[in-house]
Amino acid sequence: MAKARNKPKPKPSAAMYPKQIFIEQSKQIFGCNPEVVVGALHGQSQAQYTKQEVEQYIENFKNGVVK
């Protein structure tokens, strides 16, 4: 009999949440005001994000150059 081969399980992808959740819970999740999250996500067309994506957008927003 042939041995059954176990295929590697795909890694679970990060949880996606609507941006409104991140805005409403910004103090608890990121320690910043909701306005910061709104500014960081301004111009983004996605409806849902991972926490890591939003953290990166916030960092880019905070470190951005004001023109």
Secondary structure, DSSP 8 states (H G I E B T S, - for coil): ----------------EEHHHHHHTHHHHHSS-HHHHHHHHTT---SEE-HHHHHHHHHHHHT----
